[in-house]
Amino acid sequence: MHTLSFLLPQHPFVIPGLTAMLIYGLRYLLLAGIAFALVSPGRASSIGRPHASVPAAFNTAQHVRRELIYSFFTVLIFSLVIAVLYGYGLIQFSLLYFKLSAYPMWWFWLSIPLMLLLHDTFFYWLHRFMHTPLLFKRMHRVHHQSIYPTAFAAYSFHPYEALGEALIVTAIVYILPVHALAFLIFQSVSTAYNVYGHCGREFYPQSMAVHWLGRWLNTSTLHAHHHLRARNNYGLYFTFWDRLMGTLEPAAASRKAR
């Protein structure tokens, strides 16, 4: 009975950890599963435009197994971070709030794009850092084993990189006051966009690259080229930092300039 007491609901880590695992896991499997069922490397599909021809020797099942295994550990690490924040009471020092009346409703909706902007900034610099020779070899190479990624590669990280990804997201609630539901919406949008970036198809119109607004949005095409070459295009949602720091793929940068 003493051994089983660790698993009882009154333990401070259990409920937040299991709840987070359920949310992260189901959301990832649902979004990535739908995308994979519709489009995947080497599969003929009328949806979207394929980025490149996948070699005939490409073993989709083998790659999916690897991506799912690493994704399981990513979900586990994401959940452990939440368990620690709640289990040790660290969440009380954040700006996360649960009563809608605490802030105006306009802030509820404005906080979501602000979180995306802040996350994109954190992600860009973490991603650049992961591409330094030492960290790429020891950590980020795991993600780049998916040269032709499937939608399941969205969470396919080395455990240390998964921890970094979890921490930059967590940092947001210590910087901005955000409602718990707004944070959930932001993370759902983030996961969906991450799945789109790895799904192997492009759904945006080709003219978006020169559109006054569209040129600021990162695309599945840009990220597919990043996986093929392991350089350039480090952003997640937007191209702002890539354009500012000169890391946007040269061909894409010239199209946008024209």
Steps between C-alpha positions, in 0.01 A plus 500: 500500500788735579644438150166571336456824695730674253235444231205626702330821381597694815864497392568857373660384174249241385192692392677791318747258340239254376269780386781661301599164348142439394466845340841502329475139386146502364542836328824389332360163390176653374657781296798301373284193434251694288780668304680169446180331384448772239858557387830328572835456321475282194119484509306623198256771606300773334525715815766769491824506303786258579835661582730249333507150359552248777750222412344163423712345776343728763349277769207700636407247769855490638519879519158527663602250768809704585304825502232351726754363748674836539164675509391282792798622702430858392143476633635344820751784551241769422273340760777472761570873468133573572505254791803675652346846458184396679652243735749746644261796484719687251196583288385749767790726404380514138253746347255225401146586609177302508224761545396669176405810697861551610585668166291651217377263231693691236819398681387135502494501118803727454712280725476209255683667206741659749585153632558383143737791437689440823518126441626555146782716638600246764473215252714673236792554735472157661489346152807697388677390818409138426671532161839576651730204421518369857125506573397388153712187530387419854135603489343660195619229261216285639241736354690523170501126455162578346644627172157446349294559815152372557245687710614290798841672490339805662593364845797284400773656718795384703390506868732793581362698207146412611583648841623819333181519293289456814689769691469769232123443490476501878699825517214679323266478802769666712525791256141563388178481701299236314178316574527122523258456208693749284817305577327177397387660172852630435654157558241335275574748220871438558463123470280529190751732328786272597317202348432702184869590476600133498216344300678496162246714313445869438149643528571870467463644147827550313435874483528525878880533482464847346183607679548799733372296795568146389874558464523530880349154558720195523391214276521125483711545186763705681517249784520206260805664342643546848472125562661419166800733545516549879555872458299822452132552591518470879165665580183326610202717411656804337797599285575822689813381681629307197468810286654726764793267572558404136421131554205476264564262210664715227255393228204584724655830606546604138140409418378705793721792398354497150 
